[in-house]
Amino acid sequence: MKIISTNIAQPTTFLWNGKEEKTGIYKVPTDQPLYLTKNDVMGDEVSNRLNHGGYYKACYIFSAEQYPYWKGLYPDLDWTWGMFGENLTLSGFDENEAYLGDIYQVGEAVVQVSQYREPCYKLGHKFGTQQVIREFIAHGYGGSYLSILEEGHVAVGQEFTLLERPENTLSVADLFQLVHAKEKNPELLKIAARSKAIPAKKRMWLETFLP
């Protein structure tokens, strides 16, 4: 996996149900390295700290290989890297081959693959239709959040080097699809519910689906 774009946002406001909202989803590429902290990406807008940022959602990554699929569905949008609100756009990020709890060295930072991305109405607003949320879930590749174990700068061209992988885990793609599946695989549920790479509240929620 290699960084091909580093993306940050300035606060953007929009009207939603007659109320002014603020968001950091409108990310654009920057020609500067990013500094990954334990709670966020330095200099990036995090408008809603209840649902974004923090230890388990410090940085969001998304695969460049997924872009052609979405460009085919929405050819009239103004496409740039960062379109999905990701801080890091990666080439070679196969969500079937990256696993929950994986620890990587990238640039100066050490990061861990953490929880899944939950698409919300702000993604729908950016794409011009709330239909994209259903499409995003159905497609099954939502990217991943990272926890930052060691803070540091990361830059375009740097590779993710795998340092450690848990023995009993599941792929990023499996986790995303498990969370959104109507019928959930009990064995995968057990694995996800035991993983300390995701917050205790999410683990407890997953446990409620166990027979």
N, C-alpha and C positions, 0 to 999 in steps of 0.2 A: 504494500500500500504506500502510495506517495502523495504528498500534498501538491495539488496543482493550483489551488487558489485559497488565499486567506481572506475571510470576509467579515466585515463588521457593519453595524447599523447606527445611524443617528435616530433619535426618537421621531416617529411618524404618527400623526393623529388622523383619525377618520371617524365618521359617524356610524354608529351601530345601534339600531332600534331607537333612534332619536337621541342617543347619548354619545358624547365625545369619548373615544377610546384612544389609548396610546399603545404603540407596539414597537418592537425591535425586530420584526420579521423581515423588514425591507433591507436586507443585507446586500452589500456591494463589495466587489473585490478591492483589496488594498494592496499597494506595492510594498508594504512594510511587514516585518515579522509580527506575529501576535504573541503576547505574553499570557500564558495560561496560569491562572491563579486557582486556589482551592475552591473558589466559589463562582468564578465566571472568567470571561475573557476580558482582560483589561482594555478599557476604552470602548467596549461594546455596550449598546443599549439593552438593558433588561428591565422591561416596563412592569412586569408582574412577578415580583419575587416570591409570591406564594406558589406559582406554578412553573417558574423558570429560574435558572441559576441554582446555586447551592451545590453542595458536595456531589450529589448524584447526577446533576445536570449542568456541570460546569462548562462543558463544551459540546457542541453538536456537530457530528460528522455525517456526510452524505456522499454517495457514490456518483462519480461523473458518468459511469456507465449506465446509470438510470435516466440520464437526461434525454437521450433520443426518444425513449418511450413517451415521456411527457411532452416533448416538443411536437411529437406526432399528434397528440390529443389537443394541444393548445398552441398551434403554430403562430397565432397572431400576438402572443405575448412578447414583451421586450425581454428576451432571454439573456441573462448573465449568470455567471457562477454566483452562488448564494441565493438562488431563486427559492429554495425551500427553507430558508432561514438558517442554513448551516454556517458554522464558523469556519469549518475546513471542508473543502471539496477534495475528495480523494480519488485518484485513479487506482485501479486494481483492488478496490474494496468490494470483495465478494461476500455478501452477507450470509452466504451458506458456509463460508470458510472462516469467518471471524466469530468468536465465541464469547458468551457472557462470562465476565471475570478475567478475560485475557489481559495481560499486562504488557505494554509496549514502551520502548524508548523511542521518542521522536524529538529531534533537536535536543534542547536542554531538558525537556520534560519527560517524566515517566507518567503514563496514563493507564487507566483501566476501563475496559468496556463495561458500561453500566446499563441503565434502563432504556427501554424502548421509547420512541417518540409517539406522543398522542396528538394527532392532528386536531386542530380546533378551528373555530369560525374565522380566525384571523388569516389562516391559510386560504380559506374560501374567499375571503374579501380580496386577498392579493391576486388570486386567480380569476376573480370576477364571477364566481359561482360556488355555492356551498356543495354542489355535486362533487367537487374535487375531493372532498373528505371521504366520501364513500368509495371513490375510485382509488384513492391513496391506500385505504385499508384493504380493498380487494386486490390490489396489485401485490401487496405483501412485502414490500421492501421500503421500510421507513427510516433507514439510517439508524444511528445510535448516539446516545449521550456518552460522554466520558467523564469519569472522576479523575482528578489530577492528584496523583500520589506525590509527585515532586514538581514544583512549579518551575517554569522556564519559558524561554522564547522558542517558537517554532516558525518555520519559514517555507515558502514554496520550494519544491524540489527535494525536501527532506523525506526520508523513508521511515515507515513504522517498522521497528525491529522487535519481534516477539521475544519477550523475556521469560514469560511464565504463562502456563495455561492450566486451569483447574482440571482435575482428573474426571470429574463427573459434571458435565455442563451441557449446554445446548447452544446452537448457533444463534446469531443475531436474527436471522430470518425466521428460525423456528420460534424464537421468543415473541417476535412481533405477531406472527400468525397465530400462536397459541393464545395470546392475550385477546385477540379479536375473533377467535373461533367460537361459534355457538356451542359446538361439542368439543370439549378440551381433553387432550390426551393426558390421562392421569399420571403416566410416568414422567412426562415432560413437566407437568405441574409440580410434582414432587421435587424435581431437580431445581426448577426456578424458585420454588418456595423456600429452598434451603440456601440459595445463593446470597451471600452477604454483599455482592456487587450491586444489588438493588436495595432500596430502603425497606426497613422493617414493615412500614405501613403497606407497601406493595406486596411484600411476601405474605402478610396476613390476609390480604385481599385474595391472592392466588390460592391460599389454603382453603378458602371458603368453597372452592369448586371441587375439592377432593371428595371422593365418595366416603 
